Amino acid sequence: MSATPPRVFVARLAGMLVFDPNGDQVGRVRDVVAAVRTDTRQPRVLGLVIEVLGRRRIFLPMTRVTNVDSGQVIITGLLNMRRFEQRPTETLVLGELLDRTVTITDSGTQGVVYDVGMEQTRTRDWILSRVAIQHGSKRFGRRGQTQVVEWSEVTGLTGAESDQGATHLLAALDEMRPADLAGVIHELSPKRRHEIAAALDDERLADVLEELPEDDQVEILGQLGSERAADILEEMSPDDAADLIAELPPETAEALLLLMQPDEAEDVRRLLTYEEKTAGGLMTTDPVILPPDATVAEALARIRNAELSPSLAAMVYVCRPPLETPTGRFIGVGHFQRLLREPPSGLVSGVIDTDLEPLRAEAPLDEVTRLMAHYNLVASPVVDDAGHLLGVVTVDDVVDHLLPDDWREGRVPASPAVRDGT
């Protein structure tokens, strides 16, 4: 490991790409696993938590790491693809040590951990050797001073968990996509999950909740308080909010619906009336809807919205007023590729596809799947008997319901291999 630098700060590793000796990408670093002792001895770093294809998290022993430099981790040998399961004697450095309040032994001053340094010893072992601390500022709006001290010079890193914030952990994970951040949160203890949820803003938390297993969703929502829980549900897409509310006790669900904005609650209530695995139960109620006299330029401006998922941005839906679901009579869809080929001043009603057969709300999942597969669709309109647009089923929602219930956890059959390097 001659090319390995003597010290690496763990927060820098978050999201770093991992490559094999041939230069092929293996995955990304999600955390560092260490054996934190109850005394002042420097903990041994056992390995890395790597996220590989399919959002599966596995354990990579530090004995397999040959280089940590230039924004990448190089490894050697075969990977054990068994899903990572944290042991009671192990600590996740990013997930559990960042944001801890510690005390510097000599001075008695307190600070918050914002990073941890690890380094390689002469015996080739890796240890946690340094703690980066930020002290509180006495002036409002100013960051406190920072310092880096030896591991043995602080107390509070071991033993029972105290209340932690999540500022520095979230800073380390700031660039993660919601699905990836959800994977990190899922692996943490319930206490740590709640601390992170409390620190996220409403929009970011809503995006993350949509990517979590239902048990985690219900657990986190139950810790937020009714007012904030209702705010989070309003930020979620109506179909995801309806799925989550359906998992709550009826009295809790009704209380949250009453706290939501009436128009937001109305969409969720309507979705709750449909069977789960039908077009009505799968659809979202907020696609891009335009009147017949809208121009191509207007349609392209609407689908350019960065907050739209690719499947919702693939089509616009032309309807008679009113333009909120349920709309007036549904006329047809405008495919974005066709819109790109048309003059911006042209009317969108002149280039729409009127041959696409919309789904009925009661259509079962297998019918939805067949139609979308047959016509290679990424989304399909859903109408009522009178031809009013009720919503849109997207391919990601269909796939979500076709996969096993625990697909978000990335579980694979347990390997008989024993975790090495520990």
C-alpha positions as CSV (number, residue, x, y, z in Angstrom):
1,M,0.0,0.0,0.0
2,S,2.9,2.3,-0.7
3,A,0.6,4.8,-2.6
4,T,-1.8,5.1,0.3
5,P,-1.7,8.4,2.1
6,P,-0.8,8.2,5.8
7,R,-4.2,9.7,6.9
8,V,-7.7,9.9,5.4
9,F,-10.6,11.8,6.8
10,V,-13.7,9.6,6.7
11,A,-16.2,12.2,5.5
12,R,-14.1,12.6,2.4
13,L,-14.7,8.9,1.6
14,A,-18.5,9.2,1.5
15,G,-19.7,8.4,-2.0
16,M,-16.2,7.8,-3.3
17,L,-16.0,5.4,-6.2
18,V,-14.4,1.9,-5.7
19,F,-12.5,0.2,-8.5
20,D,-11.0,-3.2,-8.9
21,P,-7.4,-3.6,-10.2
22,N,-8.6,-3.6,-13.8
23,G,-10.2,-0.2,-13.4
24,D,-13.8,-1.5,-13.4
25,Q,-16.1,0.3,-11.1
26,V,-17.3,-1.9,-8.2
27,G,-19.5,0.5,-6.2
28,R,-19.4,3.5,-3.8
29,V,-18.2,3.9,-0.2
30,R,-21.2,4.4,2.1
31,D,-19.5,4.2,5.5
32,V,-16.5,2.9,7.5
33,V,-16.8,0.1,10.0
34,A,-14.6,0.2,13.2
35,A,-14.2,-1.7,16.4
36,V,-14.6,1.2,18.9
37,R,-13.4,0.1,22.3
38,T,-14.6,1.4,25.7
39,D,-11.2,2.8,26.6
40,T,-8.9,5.4,25.0
41,R,-7.1,3.0,22.6
42,Q,-7.3,3.9,19.0
43,P,-10.1,1.8,17.3
44,R,-9.1,-0.6,14.5
45,V,-10.8,0.0,11.2
46,L,-12.4,-3.2,10.1
47,G,-13.5,-2.3,6.6
48,L,-15.8,-0.3,4.4
49,V,-19.5,-0.5,3.6
50,I,-19.7,-0.6,-0.2
51,E,-22.9,-0.1,-2.2
52,V,-22.8,-2.2,-5.3
53,L,-25.2,-2.7,-8.2
54,G,-28.8,-2.9,-7.1
55,R,-28.3,-0.7,-4.0
56,R,-26.9,-3.8,-2.1
57,R,-24.6,-2.9,0.7
58,I,-21.7,-5.3,1.4
59,F,-18.7,-5.4,3.7
60,L,-15.2,-4.9,2.3
61,P,-12.4,-5.7,4.7
62,M,-9.6,-3.1,4.9
63,T,-7.2,-5.9,4.0
64,R,-8.6,-5.8,0.5
65,V,-8.0,-2.0,0.1
66,T,-4.7,-1.3,-1.8
67,N,-5.0,2.4,-2.4
68,V,-7.1,5.4,-1.2
69,D,-6.1,8.4,-3.3
70,S,-7.2,10.8,-6.0
71,G,-10.8,10.5,-5.2
72,Q,-11.0,6.7,-5.5
73,V,-10.6,3.5,-3.6
74,I,-8.7,0.6,-5.3
75,I,-9.3,-2.9,-4.0
76,T,-8.0,-6.4,-4.8
77,G,-9.5,-9.9,-4.5
78,L,-13.0,-11.3,-4.7
79,L,-16.0,-9.6,-3.0
80,N,-18.2,-11.4,-0.6
81,M,-21.7,-10.3,-1.8
82,R,-23.4,-11.2,1.4
83,R,-25.5,-8.2,2.6
84,F,-23.8,-6.2,5.3
85,E,-25.2,-6.7,8.8
86,Q,-23.7,-4.6,11.5
87,R,-22.5,-6.5,14.6
88,P,-23.0,-5.3,18.2
89,T,-19.3,-4.7,18.5
90,E,-19.1,-2.6,15.4
91,T,-19.5,1.1,14.9
92,L,-20.4,3.0,11.7
93,V,-18.1,6.0,11.7
94,L,-20.2,8.3,9.5
95,G,-23.6,7.1,10.8
96,E,-22.8,7.0,14.5
97,L,-19.8,9.2,15.4
98,L,-20.4,12.4,13.4
99,D,-22.3,15.0,15.3
100,R,-21.5,13.5,18.7
101,T,-20.8,15.9,21.5
102,V,-17.4,15.2,23.0
103,T,-15.2,16.7,25.7
104,I,-11.5,17.5,25.3
105,T,-9.9,15.9,28.4
106,D,-7.2,18.5,29.2
107,S,-9.4,21.7,28.9
108,G,-12.8,20.3,29.6
109,T,-14.3,22.2,26.6
110,Q,-17.0,20.6,24.5
111,G,-17.4,20.4,20.8
112,V,-19.2,18.4,18.1
113,V,-17.4,15.8,15.9
114,Y,-17.5,16.9,12.2
115,D,-15.0,14.3,10.9
116,V,-12.8,11.4,12.0
117,G,-9.3,10.7,10.6
118,M,-8.0,7.2,10.0
119,E,-4.5,6.1,9.2
120,Q,-2.4,3.0,8.5
121,T,0.1,1.7,11.0
122,R,3.4,0.1,10.4
123,T,1.7,-3.3,10.8
124,R,-0.6,-2.4,7.9
125,D,-3.7,-2.1,10.1
126,W,-5.9,0.9,9.8
127,I,-6.9,2.8,13.0
128,L,-9.1,5.8,13.9
129,S,-6.5,8.2,15.1
130,R,-7.8,11.8,14.9
131,V,-11.1,13.6,15.8
132,A,-12.0,16.9,14.1
133,I,-14.1,19.0,16.4
134,Q,-16.1,22.1,15.9
135,H,-16.7,24.3,19.0
136,G,-19.9,26.3,19.5
137,S,-19.7,30.0,18.6
138,K,-20.7,32.7,21.0
139,R,-21.9,34.9,18.2
140,F,-25.2,34.2,16.4
141,G,-24.8,33.0,12.8
142,R,-21.0,32.4,13.1
143,R,-19.4,29.0,13.0
144,G,-17.3,28.0,15.9
145,Q,-13.6,27.3,15.8
146,T,-12.4,23.9,14.7
147,Q,-9.5,21.8,15.8
148,V,-8.1,18.3,15.2
149,V,-7.1,16.3,18.3
150,E,-5.8,12.8,19.0
151,W,-8.5,10.1,19.6
152,S,-7.2,9.6,23.2
153,E,-7.7,13.3,24.0
154,V,-11.5,13.3,24.0
155,T,-14.2,11.5,25.9
156,G,-17.8,10.8,24.7
157,L,-17.0,8.8,21.6
158,T,-17.8,5.5,23.2
159,G,-20.5,4.2,25.5
160,A,-24.2,5.0,25.5
161,E,-25.4,7.2,22.7
162,S,-26.3,10.7,23.6
163,D,-28.6,13.0,21.7
164,Q,-26.9,13.9,18.4
165,G,-27.6,16.4,15.7
166,A,-27.1,15.5,12.1
167,T,-25.6,18.6,10.6
168,H,-22.2,17.2,9.8
169,L,-23.4,13.8,8.7
170,L,-25.9,15.4,6.3
171,A,-23.1,17.7,5.0
172,A,-21.0,14.6,4.2
173,L,-24.0,13.0,2.4
174,D,-25.3,16.2,0.8
175,E,-24.8,15.2,-2.8
176,M,-26.5,11.8,-2.5
177,R,-29.6,11.1,-4.4
178,P,-32.7,10.6,-2.2
179,A,-32.7,6.8,-3.0
180,D,-29.1,6.5,-1.8
181,L,-29.6,8.6,1.3
182,A,-32.6,6.5,2.1
183,G,-30.4,3.4,1.9
184,V,-28.0,5.0,4.4
185,I,-30.8,6.0,6.8
186,H,-32.3,2.5,6.6
187,E,-29.1,0.9,7.9
188,L,-28.9,3.2,11.0
189,S,-30.5,2.7,14.4
190,P,-34.1,4.1,14.9
191,K,-32.7,6.8,17.2
192,R,-30.2,8.0,14.6
193,R,-32.9,7.8,11.8
194,H,-35.1,10.2,13.9
195,E,-32.2,12.6,14.4
196,I,-31.5,12.8,10.7
197,A,-35.2,13.1,9.8
198,A,-35.5,16.0,12.2
199,A,-32.5,17.8,10.6
200,L,-33.7,17.4,7.0
201,D,-35.9,20.1,5.4
202,D,-39.4,19.1,4.4
203,E,-38.8,18.7,0.7
204,R,-35.7,16.6,1.1
205,L,-37.3,14.4,3.8
206,A,-40.3,13.8,1.6
207,D,-38.1,12.7,-1.3
208,V,-36.2,10.3,1.0
209,L,-39.4,8.9,2.6
210,E,-40.6,7.9,-0.8
211,E,-37.6,5.7,-1.2
212,L,-37.7,4.0,2.2
213,P,-39.5,0.7,3.1
214,E,-43.0,1.1,4.5
215,D,-41.9,0.2,8.1
216,D,-39.3,2.9,8.1
217,Q,-41.8,5.4,6.6
218,V,-44.3,4.8,9.3
219,E,-41.7,4.8,12.1
220,I,-40.2,8.2,11.0
221,L,-43.6,9.8,10.4
222,G,-44.7,8.8,13.8
223,Q,-41.8,10.6,15.4
224,L,-42.3,13.9,13.6
225,G,-45.3,15.4,15.3
226,S,-48.7,15.8,13.6
227,E,-48.1,19.3,12.1
228,R,-44.8,18.4,10.5
229,A,-46.0,15.0,9.4
230,A,-48.8,16.7,7.5
231,D,-46.4,19.1,5.9
232,I,-44.2,16.2,4.8
233,L,-47.2,14.4,3.3
234,E,-48.0,17.5,1.3
235,E,-44.5,17.5,-0.1
236,M,-44.8,13.9,-1.3
237,S,-46.3,12.9,-4.5
238,P,-50.0,12.2,-4.0
239,D,-49.7,8.5,-4.8
240,D,-46.8,7.9,-2.4
241,A,-48.6,9.9,0.3
242,A,-51.7,7.8,-0.2
243,D,-49.6,4.6,0.1
244,L,-48.1,5.8,3.3
245,I,-51.3,7.0,4.9
246,A,-52.9,3.6,4.0
247,E,-50.3,2.0,6.4
248,L,-51.3,4.2,9.4
249,P,-54.1,3.4,11.9
250,P,-57.4,4.9,10.6
251,E,-57.6,7.5,13.4
252,T,-54.0,8.7,12.8
253,A,-54.6,8.8,9.0
254,E,-57.7,10.9,9.4
255,A,-56.1,13.3,11.8
256,L,-53.2,13.9,9.3
257,L,-55.6,14.4,6.4
258,L,-57.4,17.1,8.4
259,L,-54.2,18.9,9.0
260,M,-53.2,18.9,5.3
261,Q,-54.2,21.6,2.8
262,P,-57.7,20.7,1.6
263,D,-56.7,20.4,-2.1
264,E,-53.7,18.1,-1.2
265,A,-55.9,16.0,1.1
266,E,-58.6,15.7,-1.5
267,D,-56.2,14.1,-4.0
268,V,-55.0,11.6,-1.4
269,R,-58.5,10.8,-0.2
270,R,-59.5,10.1,-3.8
271,L,-56.5,7.8,-4.4
272,L,-57.4,5.9,-1.2
273,T,-60.7,4.9,-2.7
274,Y,-59.0,2.6,-5.3
275,E,-57.7,-0.9,-4.8
276,E,-53.9,-0.9,-4.4
277,K,-53.0,-2.9,-7.5
278,T,-55.3,-1.2,-10.0
279,A,-54.6,1.7,-12.3
280,G,-56.4,4.0,-9.9
281,G,-54.3,2.8,-7.0
282,L,-51.1,3.1,-8.9
283,M,-51.6,6.5,-10.6
284,T,-50.4,10.0,-9.6
285,T,-52.8,12.9,-9.9
286,D,-50.4,15.7,-10.9
287,P,-49.1,15.1,-14.5
288,V,-48.5,18.0,-16.9
289,I,-51.9,19.0,-18.1
290,L,-52.5,21.6,-20.8
291,P,-55.5,23.1,-22.6
292,P,-55.9,22.6,-26.4
293,D,-54.8,26.2,-27.2
294,A,-51.5,25.8,-25.4
295,T,-48.4,26.2,-27.6
296,V,-45.6,23.7,-28.2
297,A,-43.3,26.2,-26.4
298,E,-45.5,26.2,-23.4
299,A,-45.5,22.4,-23.3
300,L,-41.7,22.2,-23.5
301,A,-41.4,24.8,-20.8
302,R,-43.6,22.7,-18.5
303,I,-41.8,19.5,-19.0
304,R,-38.4,21.3,-18.5
305,N,-39.3,21.5,-14.8
306,A,-36.4,19.8,-13.0
307,E,-38.7,18.5,-10.3
308,L,-40.6,16.3,-12.7
309,S,-39.5,12.6,-12.9
310,P,-38.4,11.5,-16.4
311,S,-41.5,9.4,-16.8
312,L,-43.8,12.3,-16.0
313,A,-41.8,14.6,-18.3
314,A,-42.2,12.2,-21.2
315,M,-45.7,13.4,-22.1
316,V,-48.1,16.2,-21.7
317,Y,-51.8,15.5,-21.4
318,V,-54.3,17.7,-23.3
319,C,-57.7,18.1,-21.7
320,R,-60.7,20.5,-21.7
321,P,-61.0,22.7,-18.6
322,P,-60.9,22.3,-15.7
323,L,-57.2,21.4,-15.8
324,E,-57.0,19.9,-12.3
325,T,-57.7,16.2,-12.0
326,P,-60.4,15.1,-12.5
327,T,-60.2,17.3,-15.6
328,G,-62.6,18.0,-18.4
329,R,-62.7,15.6,-21.3
330,F,-59.4,14.0,-22.1
331,I,-58.3,14.7,-25.7
332,G,-54.8,13.1,-26.1
333,V,-51.2,13.1,-25.2
334,G,-48.2,15.0,-26.6
335,H,-45.0,13.0,-26.7
336,F,-41.9,15.1,-25.8
337,Q,-39.9,13.8,-28.8
338,R,-42.7,14.9,-31.2
339,L,-42.8,18.3,-29.4
340,L,-39.1,18.8,-30.0
341,R,-39.6,18.5,-33.7
342,E,-42.4,21.0,-34.0
343,P,-42.3,24.8,-34.3
344,P,-42.6,26.4,-30.9
345,S,-45.5,28.6,-32.0
346,G,-47.6,25.7,-33.1
347,L,-50.5,24.5,-31.0
348,V,-50.0,21.4,-28.9
349,S,-53.4,20.1,-29.9
350,G,-52.2,19.8,-33.5
351,V,-49.5,17.3,-32.6
352,I,-51.1,15.1,-30.0
353,D,-51.6,11.3,-30.2
354,T,-55.3,10.6,-30.0
355,D,-54.9,6.9,-30.7
356,L,-53.5,5.9,-27.3
357,E,-56.1,4.0,-25.4
358,P,-56.3,5.3,-21.8
359,L,-56.7,3.0,-18.9
360,R,-59.8,2.8,-16.7
361,A,-59.2,3.3,-13.0
362,E,-60.4,-0.2,-12.1
363,A,-57.9,-1.9,-14.5
364,P,-55.9,-4.5,-12.6
365,L,-52.1,-4.4,-12.5
366,D,-51.6,-7.2,-15.1
367,E,-53.7,-5.2,-17.6
368,V,-51.7,-2.0,-16.9
369,T,-48.4,-3.9,-17.3
370,R,-49.5,-5.5,-20.6
371,L,-50.6,-2.2,-22.1
372,M,-47.5,-0.4,-21.2
373,A,-45.2,-3.2,-22.3
374,H,-47.1,-3.6,-25.6
375,Y,-46.8,0.0,-26.6
376,N,-43.4,0.7,-24.9
377,L,-44.9,3.4,-22.7
378,V,-43.3,5.1,-19.8
379,A,-46.6,6.5,-18.7
380,S,-50.3,6.0,-19.5
381,P,-53.4,8.2,-18.8
382,V,-56.2,7.0,-16.6
383,V,-59.8,8.2,-17.2
384,D,-63.2,7.6,-15.8
385,D,-66.3,6.5,-17.6
386,A,-67.0,10.0,-18.8
387,G,-63.6,10.4,-20.3
388,H,-62.2,12.8,-17.6
389,L,-58.5,12.4,-16.9
390,L,-58.0,11.1,-13.3
391,G,-54.3,10.7,-13.3
392,V,-51.3,9.0,-14.9
393,V,-49.7,5.6,-14.2
394,T,-45.9,5.8,-14.6
395,V,-43.6,2.9,-15.3
396,D,-41.6,3.4,-12.0
397,D,-44.8,2.8,-10.0
398,V,-45.6,-0.3,-12.0
399,V,-42.1,-1.8,-11.5
400,D,-42.4,-0.8,-7.8
401,H,-45.5,-3.0,-7.4
402,L,-44.1,-5.9,-9.5
403,L,-41.0,-6.3,-7.3
404,P,-41.0,-8.2,-4.0
405,D,-42.2,-6.2,-1.0
406,D,-38.6,-6.0,0.4
407,W,-36.9,-5.0,-2.8
408,R,-35.8,-1.6,-1.3
409,E,-33.7,-3.5,1.2
410,G,-31.5,-5.0,-1.5
411,R,-31.7,-8.4,0.2
412,V,-30.0,-11.4,-1.4
413,P,-29.7,-15.0,-0.3
414,A,-27.2,-15.2,2.6
415,S,-23.8,-16.5,1.6
416,P,-22.3,-19.3,3.7
417,A,-19.0,-17.4,3.5
418,V,-17.7,-16.0,6.8
419,R,-16.9,-12.3,6.8
420,D,-13.1,-12.0,6.6
421,G,-10.9,-9.3,7.8
422,T,-12.6,-9.1,11.2
